[in-house]
């Protein structure tokens, strides 16, 4: 169990100094809902020779909850997986619940997750609910005997919920938990993990991860349940960036120092509901391997980006790495040895009818990974330990930014 700095003292400090994830003038006119950034990024690489093969006739009985602005419940392909039967759907808003029911062709509906979890026929639930509720909803599912997966991050602004979920996962070891971090199924990160595991980088000396959730000038903020998107901080939503270390190595960060970026066109912005005034935050972290990492989350204008690169003792991987066929895998007599990893660093093909989807072709893979975890009794790609290590740094990074970059030790989780 990790120990945390007193949250009340942090919020008191942050309220006096800390920005909406999207900083816009109060004079910005309401506009039609924009296309969700990242959903159009469907390009991905895979090995077509790694054909998906059926391994069971069993169908996992899944419930889907949450059909808000992003419509995530229908975006991750559960309704199209050959080993899944979507048996129930839910949303707090009746019109959304009806729309979700139609989208995934499931007639059984519930007015809330609290009602859905009472259905004993449901084996697993995907929670595509508001970020501040992820941990609470995952706990509710686990306590009712359901396998559970949810959108990112684990928690949003309150690490105590992360600790509660961690203890709940330990209490229910036979149930599968997964966080759907899209970056882990980007073609580059997937390859990085395979190369790292093969020894192709050695220990990582330096890692970068960036998440730029941007919009066109004049575009209003995305709507969200209880306005949670308006009232957080950039690094409270860090997992698309932090995955480029944790998802590659399955290691963790030990401490963090961070700085906040003020809006360049407004030196005196009004703090949001969380007391935040930063439009972006940059964190420098030490890693458990003894390396250094930089994590950046920004909500200014420009190109949408979830990206990263790694540099190890004997090899690296970034945008200039043009071949997925070779990797440094070790040294001999001081010389680097190059060996072919071939298609082992490419993703396998998906089941027939399952689309790779958005966020660089990750949606369908995350669904398949979770279904395989349950039906094959194996660990999902992002279990509770990695999920927390990807998330918790953001809370303390923002705290550091409100304290002019003070270095803060990070909690470590271990099952």
VEXDRENDO-263601 format. One record per atom (N, C-alpha, C): x, y, z; residue in three letters. Coordinates in steps of 0.05 Angstrom, whole numbers, plus 5000, padded with zeros to 4 digits. Atoms other than C-alpha are relative to their C-alpha. Last residue first. Layout:
residues N
XYZALA;...
//
This chain:
residues 415
501850224991UNK;503148514882UNK;501649785014UNK;498950265006UNK;507649134878UNK;498149795012UNK;502050214995UNK;505949864877UNK;501249734992UNK;499550235016UNK;510950434885UNK;498149785007UNK;500750264988UNK;509151124910UNK;500649774980UNK;502550125010UNK;512951714881UNK;499549735013UNK;499850295003UNK;518052154916UNK;497349884993UNK;501850154982UNK;517252894904UNK;500349714994UNK;499950285005UNK;522353384876UNK;498449845020UNK;498950164977UNK;520154104882UNK;499949704993UNK;498250215008UNK;518954414814UNK;501249835022UNK;497749915015UNK;516155084834UNK;502049784994UNK;497949954980UNK;511454804887UNK;502650074986UNK;501049794983UNK;505154824843UNK;502050095021UNK;500249765016UNK;509054434791UNK;498950235016UNK;497349895002UNK;510953914844UNK;499950274984UNK;499349894973UNK;503553804860UNK;502850134999UNK;501549744998UNK;502253724785UNK;500650135027UNK;498749815018UNK;507753204782UNK;498650275001UNK;497749884986UNK;504952864844UNK;501650194982UNK;500949864976UNK;498152744813UNK;502350145013UNK;501249755008UNK;501152564746UNK;499050175023UNK;498049795003UNK;505952044773UNK;498750274994UNK;499549864975UNK;500051634797UNK;502050234998UNK;501849794992UNK;497451454729UNK;501050175023UNK;500449815022UNK;502451024691UNK;498450255009UNK;497449875005UNK;504850694755UNK;499850194976UNK;499449804979UNK;497650564774UNK;502650144995UNK;502049795003UNK;495950224708UNK;500550225021UNK;499249815022UNK;502449834709UNK;498150234998UNK;497549884993UNK;500649534777UNK;501050204979UNK;500349794980UNK;493249434762UNK;502750135007UNK;501350084975UNK;494249054697UNK;500150225020UNK;499649794979UNK;495949354629UNK;498349915024UNK;497749845007UNK;497148804577UNK;500550225021UNK;500549815022UNK;492248324610UNK;502550184996UNK;500049724992UNK;494947744651UNK;499550194977UNK;497449885002UNK;492747044631UNK;499950295008UNK;499049974973UNK;486746604647UNK;502950094999UNK;497550164999UNK;485646414574UNK;501350015028UNK;500550275010UNK;478346634573UNK;502449825001UNK;502150144985UNK;479347244618UNK;499849714991UNK;499250014972UNK;485947504592UNK;498049845017UNK;498050224997UNK;484047324521UNK;500849975029UNK;501550255004UNK;477847764526UNK;501949765004UNK;501650044976UNK;482048334555UNK;498549734998UNK;498250064978UNK;487348284500UNK;498449945026UNK;499050285003UNK;482048234446UNK;501849925024UNK;502350194996UNK;478648874470UNK;500949715000UNK;500649994971UNK;485249244475UNK;497749815007UNK;498050164986UNK;487049014405UNK;499649995030UNK;500650285003UNK;480549264376UNK;501949825015UNK;502550074987UNK;481649964404UNK;499449704999UNK;499750144974UNK;489050034388UNK;497449895011UNK;500750285002UNK;489350214314UNK;500249845025UNK;497950155014UNK;493150864322UNK;499449705001UNK;497649974984UNK;488251164371UNK;502249814990UNK;498549754998UNK;482350914330UNK;502349985019UNK;501249764988UNK;479650244309UNK;501950235002UNK;497949894982UNK;483349584298UNK;499150265013UNK;498449785011UNK;476849304271UNK;502150095020UNK;499049824980UNK;474148624293UNK;501850214987UNK;502149824991UNK;470048274240UNK;500850205021UNK;501749905022UNK;474847694232UNK;497750175011UNK;502150195009UNK;479347644293UNK;498450124977UNK;502450004982UNK;485348114294UNK;498049794990UNK;502549925013UNK;492147984261UNK;497749985020UNK;501450215015UNK;498147944306UNK;497650114986UNK;502550104988UNK;502148564326UNK;498949774983UNK;502449895012UNK;509248644300UNK;497549875013UNK;500649744987UNK;515448544342UNK;497650144987UNK;500750044972UNK;515847804327UNK;499350265014UNK;502749914996UNK;515647974252UNK;499149965029UNK;502050065020UNK;523147924246UNK;497350125007UNK;502350084985UNK;527147984310UNK;497649944981UNK;502749945010UNK;533448004269UNK;497949895019UNK;501550255007UNK;539948024306UNK;497250084990UNK;502649965013UNK;545048574312UNK;498849744993UNK;500850225017UNK;550848474361UNK;497250064990UNK;502950045000UNK;554149084391UNK;499349794979UNK;501349945025UNK;561549004402UNK;497049955002UNK;500349725004UNK;564949044469UNK;498750094974UNK;497349895002UNK;567348324467UNK;499850304994UNK;498050214998UNK;560148124453UNK;502850124996UNK;497249935006UNK;554248584463UNK;501749755003UNK;497950064980UNK;546748494463UNK;502750094991UNK;500850194980UNK;540248484424UNK;502249935020UNK;497650084985UNK;540749084378UNK;499149825023UNK;499649874974UNK;534449074336UNK;502649915012UNK;497550054985UNK;532448894266UNK;500150155026UNK;499050275004UNK;526048814226UNK;502549935016UNK;501050164978UNK;521949414249UNK;501249714999UNK;500450285004UNK;526049874205UNK;499049865025UNK;501750065023UNK;525450624200UNK;499549714996UNK;499550295002UNK;527950844268UNK;498149904979UNK;497950055020UNK;527951594258UNK;500649714996UNK;501249955026UNK;521251684295UNK;502049954977UNK;501649765001UNK;524251364357UNK;499050044971UNK;502250025018UNK;527550724381UNK;498550275001UNK;502349824995UNK;534050634417UNK;497949974979UNK;501849965023UNK;539950164424UNK;497750185008UNK;498950105024UNK;545749944468UNK;498250034976UNK;497150034999UNK;544950294534UNK;501249924974UNK;498950184980UNK;537850514519UNK;503149994999UNK;497150025005UNK;534351094486UNK;501249835021UNK;498350104979UNK;526751094482UNK;502949994990UNK;497650135010UNK;521651484443UNK;501749915023UNK;497750034982UNK;514651734452UNK;502449884987UNK;497550095012UNK;508051934420UNK;502249975022UNK;499350194979UNK;500752094431UNK;502549874990UNK;497650174999UNK;499652724389UNK;500049825025UNK;500550204979UNK;494053174365UNK;502349794999UNK;500650275008UNK;496953724321UNK;499649825024UNK;498050145015UNK;496554444344UNK;499149724994UNK;500850065028UNK;493054864396UNK;502249854986UNK;500049775018UNK;494454814470UNK;499249924972UNK;502649975011UNK;492554244517UNK;499750254983UNK;500649735008UNK;499253974537UNK;497350024987UNK;502849995008UNK;501953364572UNK;499250294996UNK;501349755005UNK;509353234576UNK;497149964992UNK;502850045007UNK;513252664607UNK;498850274996UNK;501549745002UNK;520852674609UNK;497249944990UNK;502349985018UNK;524652064633UNK;498850285000UNK;501549754998UNK;531451924665UNK;497750004980UNK;500149815023UNK;534951274678UNK;498350245006UNK;497949804997UNK;536850904742UNK;500250194977UNK;497650115012UNK;532750284725UNK;502450185004UNK;499150214983UNK;527250484774UNK;502549864989UNK;501250265004UNK;526451124735UNK;501249795018UNK;498050214998UNK;527851844753UNK;498649734999UNK;500250214981UNK;522652344729UNK;502549824999UNK;497550155002UNK;522353014695UNK;500049795022UNK;498950144977UNK;515253274686UNK;502749864993UNK;497850165008UNK;512653794637UNK;501349885025UNK;498150064978UNK;505854104647UNK;502149814989UNK;498450245005UNK;501154454599UNK;501949965023UNK;501050115025UNK;495654974600UNK;501649764991UNK;498150085020UNK;496955124673UNK;498749894975UNK;499749795020UNK;492055514716UNK;501949934977UNK;497850025019UNK;489354974762UNK;500050234980UNK;497949804993UNK;485255104824UNK;502250014980UNK;497950134984UNK;481354454815UNK;502250195008UNK;501150124976UNK;475054814794UNK;502049855017UNK;502450165004UNK;478955244745UNK;499049885026UNK;499850284993UNK;483655814763UNK;497449854995UNK;501750074978UNK;482456464724UNK;500349705007UNK;502450165005UNK;488356624680UNK;498449955025UNK;501550034975UNK;493057194697UNK;497449844995UNK;498250044977UNK;498657204645UNK;498549965026UNK;501549924976UNK;493857084587UNK;501649965025UNK;501549765006UNK;496457014516UNK;498450105024UNK;498249785009UNK;502156544533UNK;498450254995UNK;500949915026UNK;497656094575UNK;501650244991UNK;502249814999UNK;502055864633UNK;499050064971UNK;499949815021UNK;506355234628UNK;497550185001UNK;502449945015UNK;507354844692UNK;500450214979UNK;500549725004UNK;513854544717UNK;497450034984UNK;501549905023UNK;515253854744UNK;499650305000UNK;499949714998UNK;519853454789UNK;498750114975UNK;500849825021UNK;518552714799UNK;500550295008UNK;500549734990UNK;520952114838UNK;499550184976UNK;499449984972UNK;521551354831UNK;499550275012UNK;498649754994UNK;518351204764UNK;500450025030UNK;501549784988UNK;516450484748UNK;501850255004UNK;498749894977UNK;518249854710UNK;498550245010UNK;501550104977UNK;513849464662UNK;501550065026UNK;498350144981UNK;519249634610UNK;498649855022UNK;497750125014UNK;515549864548UNK;501549815019UNK;500950205018UNK;508750004579UNK;502249854985UNK;501250234985UNK;511850364638UNK;499149784982UNK;498050124983UNK;516350804595UNK;498949755013UNK;497650045015UNK;512250994534UNK;502549935017UNK;499950275011UNK;506050874575UNK;502649954985UNK;498450164982UNK;507651524612UNK;500149714991UNK;497149935001UNK;505251924551UNK;501749815018UNK;499250035028UNK;498351624538UNK;503050064997UNK;499350275008UNK;497851524613UNK;500849964971UNK;497350035011UNK;498452244636UNK;500549744985UNK;500750185022UNK;491352494649UNK;502549934985UNK;501850194988UNK;492352844716UNK;499149794980UNK;498650244993UNK;498353154681UNK;498349815018UNK;498950165023UNK;494253674644UNK;501149735009UNK;497449895007UNK;490253894706UNK;501149834977UNK;497750164992UNK;482953784722UNK;502550154994UNK;499149944973UNK;476554194722UNK;502249825010UNK;499449724995UNK;474354284651UNK;501450055026UNK;497849925017UNK;474753544633UNK;500850295004UNK;497450084990UNK;470653364694UNK;502450084983UNK;497949825009UNK;464853794672UNK;502849925010UNK;499349824978UNK;459853394713UNK;502450174994UNK;501850044977UNK;459852884656UNK;501050165024UNK;499350234983UNK;463953164598UNK;498150005024UNK;501850044978UNK;463153634539UNK;500849765017UNK;501850235003UNK;469353744497UNK;498150005024UNK;499250254987UNK;472154444504UNK;498049784995UNK;500650024972UNK;470454984452UNK;500949735012UNK;501650234994UNK;473855074386UNK;499649975030UNK;502949934999UNK;476255784374UNK;498249775006UNK;500749754986UNK;483155564351UNK;497050064999UNK;499749775017UNK;483154834328UNK;499450255016UNK;502349945016UNK;484054304381UNK;500650244982UNK;500349735010UNK;489453954420UNK;497550034982UNK;502950025007UNK;490553364464UNK;499150274992UNK;501049735008UNK;498153354463UNK;497149974990UNK;502950025006UNK;500652734500UNK;499150294996UNK;501649755003UNK;508152654500UNK;497149944994UNK;502850055007UNK;512852114525UNK;498550264999UNK;501849775003UNK;520452134527UNK;497249904993UNK;502650055012UNK;525251614554UNK;498550264998UNK;501749765003UNK;532651634572UNK;497449924985UNK;498649774989UNK;537851134596UNK;498050245000UNK;500749755013UNK;533550514585UNK;501350245015UNK;501649834982UNK;536949884608UNK;499650264986UNK;498750004974UNK;539449454550UNK;498150155019UNK;499349734991UNK;536049664486UNK;501950015023UNK;499049835022UNK;535549014448UNK;500750285007UNK;497449894993UNK;535148574510UNK;501150194979UNK;497950165012UNK;529548144481UNK;502850105007UNK;500050264987UNK;524648454530UNK;502149824989UNK;499049984973UNK;526649144506UNK;500149735014UNK;497149965002UNK;525648944433UNK;501250025028UNK;498850255008UNK;518748664448UNK;503050024998UNK;500250194978UNK;516649274488UNK;501349734993UNK;498149934979UNK;519249744435UNK;500049805022UNK;497450095008UNK;515349384381UNK;502150065021UNK;500250295000UNK;508749474418UNK;502749884992UNK;499650094972UNK;510750194431UNK;499949705002UNK;497349964990UNK;511850314357UNK;500449915028UNK;498150185013UNK;505549974331UNK;502850045011UNK;498849865022UNK;501150334382UNK;502249814988UNK;500350145025UNK;498049794425UNK;500550174975UNK;498650264998UNK;500750044491UNK;499649834975UNK;497249995010UNK;498850754471UNK;501449735000UNK;499850035029UNK;491350594478UNK;502949994990UNK;498149795009UNK;491450494553UNK;500649954970UNK;499749995030UNK;485250064566UNK;501750244992UNK;500449735009UNK;486249914640UNK;500550024971UNK;498349885021UNK;485349184658UNK;499250294996UNK;500349715002UNK;482748784717UNK;501950104978UNK;498249845017UNK;481648034715UNK;499350295001UNK;501449835020UNK;478347674773UNK;502050174985UNK;501050175022UNK;481647084808UNK;498550164979UNK;497850085019UNK;486047544851UNK;499049834976UNK;501450175020UNK;479947874884UNK;502049914979UNK;502150154986UNK;482648184949UNK;498649804981UNK;498650204984UNK;489048404914UNK;498049815014UNK;498950205019UNK;484748754862UNK;501549785015UNK;502350165009UNK;480749094918UNK;501049784980UNK;500750194979UNK;487149334952UNK;497749814991UNK;497850184997UNK;489449654887UNK;499449795021UNK;500250205022UNK;482649954876UNK;502249795001UNK;502450174994UNK;482750284944UNK;499749794979UNK;499350184979UNK;489850544932UNK;497749815006UNK;498150195011UNK;487850854866UNK;500849795020UNK;501650195015UNK;481851174899UNK;501849794987UNK;501250184981UNK;486551494949UNK;498249794987UNK;498550254999UNK;490351774890UNK;499049815021UNK;500250114972UNK;484952304880UNK;501449735002UNK;499749804979UNK;485852764819UNK;499949905029UNK;499649735010UNK;483252304765UNK;499950205023UNK;501449804984UNK;483751564779UNK;500750284988UNK;501150154978UNK;485650954738UNK;498450195018UNK;498050144983UNK;486451364675UNK;498749855022UNK;497949874984UNK;484251144624UNK;498950275012UNK;498549805014UNK;478250734600UNK;502050135019UNK;501049725002UNK;475950134639UNK;501850174984UNK;498149835014UNK;476449384646UNK;498850274997UNK;500649725007UNK;472948924695UNK;502350124984UNK;497549905012UNK;472048194712UNK;499450284990UNK;499749965029UNK;465648154752UNK;502950064993UNK;499050245013UNK;464647844821UNK;500350024970UNK;502350165009UNK;460248384851UNK;500849774983UNK;501450094976UNK;466048684890UNK;497549844994UNK;498450214988UNK;470048704825UNK;498549895025UNK;500250235017UNK;464649114790UNK;501449765013UNK;502750104999UNK;463949614846UNK;499749744984UNK;500450134974UNK;471449674852UNK;497249885002UNK;498550255002UNK;471949834777UNK;499749845026UNK;501750195016UNK;466450354785UNK;501449734997UNK;502450064984UNK;470150714842UNK;498349794985UNK;499250174979UNK;476750684804UNK;497649915016UNK;498950255010UNK;473850964740UNK;500649815023UNK;501550234989UNK;469351494772UNK;501349734993UNK;499950014971UNK;473852104764UNK;498749765012UNK;497450074989UNK;474951914690UNK;500150005031UNK;498349764995UNK;467651924671UNK;502549935015UNK;501349794985UNK;464851254647UNK;501950245004UNK;499249775016UNK;467150764594UNK;498650245012UNK;500949744989UNK;466850184644UNK;501150234983UNK;498349795010UNK;467449514607UNK;498850275009UNK;501149735006UNK;464148974648UNK;502250184990UNK;498049795002UNK;465448224654UNK;498750264992UNK;497450094991UNK;461547594672UNK;502150235002UNK;497849855011UNK;454347844667UNK;502649915012UNK;499250125026UNK;449147314681UNK;502450144988UNK;498150224996UNK;448947504755UNK;500849874973UNK;500750215019UNK;445648174740UNK;502149785001UNK;501650204986UNK;446748574803UNK;499249774982UNK;498350204987UNK;452448944770UNK;498549795015UNK;498950205018UNK;447549274722UNK;501649795015UNK;502150215005UNK;443549624776UNK;501249784983UNK;500850114975UNK;449450014804UNK;497949784997UNK;498250224995UNK;451950114733UNK;499349865026UNK;497549934987UNK;445750524721UNK;501849765002UNK;499849714996UNK;439150554684UNK;502550095013UNK;500349934972UNK;439849834658UNK;500450305003UNK;498949754990UNK;438749574588UNK;499650045030UNK;500149974971UNK;437748894556UNK;501450255009UNK;502649904990UNK;436248964482UNK;500050055030UNK;500550134975UNK;443448924455UNK;497450115012UNK;502150205004UNK;444849094383UNK;499649835025UNK;498850274996UNK;451449454397UNK;498049774998UNK;497350015013UNK;449450134368UNK;501249725003UNK;500350035029UNK;441950044385UNK;502849964986UNK;501450255005UNK;443149914459UNK;499849954970UNK;498050214996UNK;448250484460UNK;498749734994UNK;498249985023UNK;443050964431UNK;502149785001UNK;501450115023UNK;437850734481UNK;501850004976UNK;500350294995UNK;442650844539UNK;498749874976UNK;497450125006UNK;444451524511UNK;499949705003UNK;499649985029UNK;437151724509UNK;502649884991UNK;501650195015UNK;435951454579UNK;500450014970UNK;501949845016UNK;441751844610UNK;498549814982UNK;501749854982UNK;445251464666UNK;497850154985UNK;499149734998UNK;448050964616UNK;498050155017UNK;501049814981UNK;447650214613UNK;501150284995UNK;498849745003UNK;448449614568UNK;498850195020UNK;501349774987UNK;447148874576UNK;501550254996UNK;502650084989UNK;448548194544UNK;498650235014UNK;500849774984UNK;454248354497UNK;497249965010UNK;502849935003UNK;456347664475UNK;499450245018UNK;501449824982UNK;463747594464UNK;497150014993UNK;500250144974UNK;468047044433UNK;498750185022UNK;501450265002UNK;467047254361UNK;499749855026UNK;498150224994UNK;468647984377UNK;498649735000UNK;499150145024UNK;464148474341UNK;501949775005UNK;502450105014UNK;460048754400UNK;500749844975UNK;501050234986UNK;466448814441UNK;497749874985UNK;500450245016UNK;469449254386UNK;499049765016UNK;497950194996UNK;472649804428UNK;499349724991UNK;497649955016UNK;468650394402UNK;502149785002UNK;500350135026UNK;461650194426UNK;502550024982UNK;501050274997UNK;462850334499UNK;499749854974UNK;498050204997UNK;467150934482UNK;499049715001UNK;501350255007UNK;461651374457UNK;501849765002UNK;498250175016UNK;466551964461UNK;498749734991UNK;499149865024UNK;461152464482UNK;501849824983UNK;499949715000UNK;457751984531UNK;501150114974UNK;500349945028UNK;455851254522UNK;499850314997UNK;498949745007UNK;457850934588UNK;499950064970UNK;501249774987UNK;456950224611UNK;501450254992UNK;498749755008UNK;457949574572UNK;498650245014UNK;501749774998UNK;456248884599UNK;501650254994UNK;499049744993UNK;459848264575UNK;497850215002UNK;502449844998UNK;458247524572UNK;500750285012UNK;499949854975UNK;464547184548UNK;497650195000UNK;500449725003UNK;462846704492UNK;499950145027UNK;501449864979UNK;465646004493UNK;499850304994UNK;502749935009UNK;467245654428UNK;498650185020UNK;502250104983UNK;474645644444UNK;497450094987UNK;498950184980UNK;481445744411UNK;497849905019UNK;501850054978UNK;479546074345UNK;501249805020UNK;501250275002UNK;485646264304UNK;498149965024UNK;501550064976UNK;487846974289UNK;498749734997UNK;502950015002UNK;492946964233UNK;498749935026UNK;500950084973UNK;499947164249UNK;497050005000UNK;499550294997UNK;501847154175UNK;499249905027UNK;502350145011UNK;498547844167UNK;500449695002UNK;498950225016UNK;503848134214UNK;497749834990UNK;500350264988UNK;501148794240UNK;501149794980UNK;498650215013UNK;502049534228UNK;499649745015UNK;498450174982UNK;497150074246UNK;501449794984UNK;497850145013UNK;493350654214UNK;501649845021UNK;500650295002UNK;486850814250UNK;502249844987UNK;497450125003UNK;488251524275UNK;499849695000UNK;499550035028UNK;481351824263UNK;502749874994UNK;501750215011UNK;479151694334UNK;500649954970UNK;498950274996UNK;485152074360UNK;498449784988UNK;497250035009UNK;481652744368UNK;501049715007UNK;498250074978UNK;474152674377UNK;502849954990UNK;499250285001UNK;470653034321UNK;502049955022UNK;498050075019UNK;467953704344UNK;500549704999UNK;498050184989UNK;461253814378UNK;502149934979UNK;500850285002UNK;457754404346UNK;502249825011UNK;499850115026UNK;459955074372UNK;499049715000UNK;500650285002UNK;458655504432UNK;499949914971UNK;502750075006UNK;461956174427UNK;499649704998UNK;500150205021UNK;468456324462UNK;497149924995UNK;501449895022UNK;467456954505UNK;499849814976UNK;502850034994UNK;469356584568UNK;498350114977UNK;501349764990UNK;476156524536UNK;497149955006UNK;501449845020UNK;478855824527UNK;498850245014UNK;500349734992UNK;483855404565UNK;498850164978UNK;500349845025UNK;482754664554UNK;499550285008UNK;498650145020UNK;485354224610UNK;499850134973UNK;501750195012UNK;483054784655UNK;501549844979UNK;501349885022UNK;488355074689UNK;498249804989UNK;499850195021UNK;494055184799UNK;498350044974UNK;498149975021UNK;495855734846UNK;499649854974UNK;498949735001UNK;491255874903UNK;501750044976UNK;502249815005UNK;486955264894UNK;501050284997UNK;500749995028UNK;493154844887UNK;497950204994UNK;497949865015UNK;495655004956UNK;499350044971UNK;500049724989UNK;489054824990UNK;502150164985UNK;502149855013UNK;488454224944UNK;499850285010UNK;499449955028UNK;495253974966UNK;497850174987UNK;498049795001UNK;493854075040UNK;500850064972UNK;501249744993UNK;487353695033UNK;502050224998UNK;501349895023UNK;490753124995UNK;498850285006UNK;502749934993UNK;495752975050UNK;498650154978UNK;500149744987UNK;501852695016UNK;497250075005UNK;500349765016UNK;500951974999UNK;500250255017UNK;500649784983UNK;503151295024UNK;500050264984UNK;498349765001UNK;502950684981UNK;499150205020UNK;501749765000UNK;500050005000UNK;501850255000UNK;
//
